[in-house]
Amino acid sequence: MAFLETGNVRIRGISACVPEHKEYNRDYDWITEDERKLLIKTTGISCRHVSREGTTTSDLAAIAADKLIQKLGWEKSEIDLVVFVTQSRDYFLPSTALILHQKLELSKSCAAFDIGLGCSGYVYGLSTAAAYMAGGSMKKALLLAGDISTVSVNKRDKSTYPLFGDCGTATALEYEAGAAPMVFNLQSDGSGFEAIIMPDGCLKQLYNEESYIEREVEKGVIRSRRNLSLNGMDVFNFSVREAPANITAVMNRCGKTAEDYDFLIMHQANLLMNETIRKKLKIPAEKVPYSLADYGNTSSASIPLTIVSQLAERAQQPARWLFSGFGVGLSWGSVSLETDHIVCLPVIETDA
């Protein structure tokens, strides 16, 4: 197990921004009405927020960050670090964190870089930012996380199209001597990299005329090599096998049980998968909120989006949390942490 413990860092605030345009799975006419009903029941996804063409993840994250900075009353010159977690970068290069640095008009003394992870990305990003800050030389940081996943899916692929929504989030972190430690358990299995993949578009296989040819993979699943490919059964089996063990290990590391935590916030993969994990852990349903119904799977944004959309008022009180992300990579990780008075903005909708 790759355990990491960081202290002296507190989550001060969280915000999330989504496109105002919505698509409803009840209207997904590529499949039959009975299939739509079953899809909504098993995935838990009724509605997704979808960006218009040309909108970038950094557009959404910048809005979320700017609103949060204003709410907290932070001076932008005080921000020492920007960590941006995404798999939908603005450009091949440079790092999109630098684009966000420019959009937010931060100082030249601020470090900024990307982390290229999806489902587990928020937990990994939090571990990275907290580790940088723990010594006290960096006092304020922004963890920005999100994806525009809808640009990568094919409407005629029933295995991916109805699942994903778009979102950008901002989490404000601040150095506080003596703040309770965050305890992370981070794991990887690169042998499963093909379970969730976009085959073409990078150095292994640049886009070419073949990349855009659509092929029927199976009934109801038509996609090209530039589209997201998802092996649902492999991902399900991996997640329900590894996530509970990973979460249990971090609880054991902290000398705690599920009863000691107020909430478990999981990556919002799909309802059937997440409920299987919850039941394996024997955690009561009231401790495991979901944002799936209204937003779908928002990749690295799903944990902070769930907090602000489902627990905004409760997050203002002291709480002990488990966060767990699992998926593309294969990559997974969990964290045990304590918070007190997180400022949560209402979910921001933009016409982007």
MOMO-V97367 format. One record per run of one state. SS is the DSSP state (A for helix, B for strand, O for the rest). FROM is the first residue (numbers start at 1). TO is the last residue. If there is no record, write none. Layout:
BEGIN
{{SS FROM TO} {SS FROM TO}}
END
This chain:
BEGIN
{{O 1 1} {B 2 6} {O 7 8} {B 9 19} {O 20 21} {B 22 24} {A 25 27} {O 28 32} {A 33 43} {O 44 46} {B 47 49} {O 50 56} {A 57 72} {O 73 75} {A 76 78} {O 79 80} {B 81 85} {O 86 95} {A 96 103} {O 104 110} {B 111 115} {O 116 120} {A 121 133} {O 134 139} {B 140 147} {O 148 149} {A 150 152} {O 153 156} {B 157 157} {O 158 163} {B 164 164} {O 165 166} {B 167 175} {O 176 181} {B 182 188} {O 189 189} {A 190 195} {B 196 197} {O 198 201} {B 202 202} {O 203 204} {B 205 205} {O 206 208} {A 209 212} {O 213 214} {B 215 218} {O 219 220} {B 221 223} {O 224 228} {B 229 230} {O 231 231} {A 232 254} {O 255 257} {A 258 260} {O 261 262} {B 263 266} {O 267 270} {A 271 281} {O 282 284} {A 285 287} {O 288 291} {A 292 295} {O 296 296} {B 297 297} {O 298 298} {A 299 310} {O 311 313} {A 314 316} {O 317 318} {B 319 327} {O 328 330} {B 331 339} {O 340 342} {B 343 344} {O 345 347} {B 348 350} {O 351 352}}
END
